[in-house]
Amino acid sequence: MLFACVVPVQAFAHGPDIAKDVGFEQHPGAQLPLAAAFVDDAGHATTLGSALHAKPTVLVLGYLACQDLCPMTLAGVTQALDRSGLEAGRDYRGVFVSIDPRETGDAMREAKRMRVGPADRAAWTFLRGDQASVDRLAKAVGFRYRYEPRHDTFAHAAGFAVVTPEGAISKYFLGVRFDPAKLAASLRDARAESIAPTSNPLLLLCYHFDPTTGRYTLAILDILRAVIAAFFVIAASWAWRHHRHRVREARP
């Protein structure tokens, strides 16, 4: 059974304020900086506009060294797309942009090979760029993140944007798991240059600061443990009351 918990980012904070400078400021209809310069996973200089190929696009921001949110988000996106009934390359494009300018072309190629299935790989472009290009794109998308120099990590939110062929933001999806039918409908709407209203402003809290390890880890595990524990407490209480009721009924 899969549990999904949607909570405010501030909830379950440990140590520093993880919500500071982190989140999605949703900008439906905002125009992306299509001329922003990047380098693709093949090592070629390109622009964001060229990576879109004038197709409706799922745009994911993250970084490859991330062990928590980014792999889960990208896996959620690719799985939803595979179940959407849409054809990769014909009906949509996928673009992953690293927010870490230090990442290399080799890392990009390896990440694309490992994280995108062979049938869909040609429809995806992994991009890296300098800090100026990353900042322009992140600001347009509303993707707010914070670098943690002490631990060499980035605190960031989970989700992605659907982009129209003309490079405008059509819709946001927040979290790490996504409904294939809704994603398919959003990509069809994006093809028509339709702009959707903002999504639920609550973010799925997928990380927290763990002072014992000095890094952000998946707080969703804490939530699941609490849910499971509560379930067993409730089940045990119900069983005890049911047993007492049957004992009373059996008495002469």
LOZAKE-900116 format. One record per residue (C-alpha): residue in three letters; x, y, z. Coordinates in steps of 0.02 Angstrom, whole numbers, plus 32768, in hexadecimal, padded with zeros to 4 digits. Layout:
BEGIN
ALAXYZ...
# end
This chain:
BEGIN
MET800080008000LEU804380AC7FD1PHE802C813D8048ALA803681F08008CYS8044827B8087VAL803083308051VAL806883A980D6PRO80A7845C80E4VAL8161846A80C6GLN817A84B08175ALA8137841281C8PHE81B183978216ALA824384118205HIS82DE83DC8264GLY83778448827FPRO837B84DD8207ASP82E1852281B2ILE82DB84B38117ALA824E851B80CCLYS82B785B880C1ASP82D685E5800BVAL8290853B7FD4GLY81F185157F73PHE818D852E7ED5GLU814B85DD7EB5GLN80CF85AF7E2EHIS80D186217D95PRO804C85DE7D1CGLY8061862F7C72ALA8111866C7C96GLN8185866B7C00LEU822586077C16PRO82CE864F7BDFLEU82D885ED7B3DALA837D863F7B0BALA83D386097BACALA847385AB7B81PHE849084F87BBAVAL84F4845D7B8AASP849283BE7B66ASP84BC830B7B97ALA851182F17AEEGLY858B837E7B17HIS854083F97A9AALA852284B07AC0THR846884D27AB2THR83DD853E7AF6LEU834685167B5EGLY82D5853C7AC9SER833184BE7A5CALA831D84377AE2LEU8260844F7ADFHIS825784237A25ALA81B484887A1ALYS815C83FB7A78PRO80FB83F77B1ATHR818183CF7B9BVAL819483927C4CLEU821B83FD7C9DVAL827383B87D37LEU82F3841A7D9BGLY836883C37E14TYR841A83847E22LEU846882DC7DFFALA84C482C67EA4CYS841E82CF7F00GLN83F4822A7F53ASP834782587F91LEU82CD82C47F30CYS831582C87E81PRO831A820C7E5EMET826A81F87EA6THR8224828B7E43LEU827282547D9FALA823981A17DBBGLY818A81DE7DDFVAL818882467D40THR81C881BD7CCEGLN8153813A7D18ALA80BD81AC7D03LEU80EF81D37C50ASP810481197C28ARG805280FA7C65SER800781957C16GLY7FE781497B6ALEU804F81D37B1AGLU80E281B27AA7ALA818A81F67ADBGLY81D1826F7A5CARG8130827D79F9ASP80BA82B87A83TYR813583037AFDARG81E983297B27GLY824283167BCEVAL82C683907C0CPHE832B837F7CABVAL839384177CDESER8418840A7D63ILE841D84977DE2ASP84D3846A7E09PRO854984BB7D8AARG85D684467DC0GLU858783A97D78THR85E0835E7CE4GLY85AE831E7C3AASP85DC826C7C6BALA856A82787D02MET84DD82B87C93ARG84EF822A7C17GLU84F881A67C9FALA846181ED7CFBLYS83FA81F07C5CARG842A813C7C37MET840081017CE6ARG836281667D08VAL830781687C61GLY82CF80C87C0APRO8319809C7B5FALA827380B67B03ASP826181677B46ARG8316819F7B4EALA831A81F87AA6ALA828B82697ADETRP82ED82A77B76THR8375832B7B80PHE83E083437C1CLEU842883F27C28ARG84B084457C8DGLY84E184FC7C8BASP853985877CE6GLN84EE85D87D7FALA84A5866A7D1ESER844185F97CA9VAL8407858B7D39ASP83D186237D9DARG836E866B7D0BLEU831185CA7CF1ALA82F285A67DAALYS82AF86577DC4ALA823886477D30VAL81F8859E7D6CGLY81EE85D77E21PHE825F85497E57ARG82AF858B7EF7TYR833E85287F40ARG83CC85427FBATYR847E85027FB5GLU84C084BA8058PRO857F84D1804CARG85A0847780F0HIS855A83D680A8ASP856D83FD7FEETHR84B583DE7FCDPHE841F843F7F8CALA837D84527FECHIS82F184547F6CALA823B84297F4DALA81F083957EF1GLY818F83A77E4FPHE819983E17D9CALA814984547D1CVAL80EE842D7C7AVAL812484A87BF3THR80CC84D97B52PRO812384CB7AA7GLU813C85887AACGLY8196857C7B53ALA811185B87BCDILE80EB855F7C70SER804585057C5CLYS803484A47D00TYR8092846E7D9CPHE809683C07DE9LEU80D383BA7E9DGLY811683217EF8VAL816D82837EBDARG80DE82177E7CPHE8069824F7DF1ASP7FC682187DA2PRO7FE581DC7CEFALA7F3982127CB0LYS7F4A82C17CF9LEU7FF982D27CB2ALA7FBD829A7C06ALA7F2E83187C0CSER7FA683A27C41LEU801C837D7BB1ARG7F8B83827B36ASP7F5484287B81ALA800684697B75ARG800A843C7ABCALA7F7584B07AA7GLU7FD485387B07SER7F55852A7B95ILE7F87856E7C40ALA7F4585157CDBPRO7F2885677D85THR7FA3854E7E11SER7FB084A37E63ASN7F9684807F1CPRO801584F27F75LEU803F846B7FF4LEU80DE840C7FCDLEU810383577FF2LEU8189835F8077CYS820B82E4803DTYR82A2831580A1HIS82D983588148PHE837C8384819AASP83C382F381FDPRO84418335827CTHR848B82878295THR84C1827981DFGLY84CB833181B1ARG8460831F8116TYR83AD832880D9THR8353828180DBLEU82A6824480AEALA822D827F8134ILE81A4822080DCLEU81E981858134ASP81C781D581DBILE811681FB81A4LEU80FA81498168ARG813B8102820BALA80C38171826BVAL8031813F81FBILE80598085820CALA806D809282C9ALA7FC780EF82D8PHE7F73806A826CPHE7FAD7FDE82DEVAL7F78803D837AILE7ECB805B8332ALA7EBC7FA682F6ALA7EF07F6283A0SER7E757FD383F9TRP7DE77F9E8385ALA7E117EE5839DTRP7E157EF8845AARG7D6C7F52845DHIS7D217ED183E7HIS7D5F7E438456ARG7D177E9484F3HIS7C707EAB849BARG7C697DF38467VAL7C967DBC8519ARG7C087E248562GLU7B8C7DDE84E4ALA7BC17D2B850DARG7B9F7D4085C6PRO7AFB7CF38602
# end
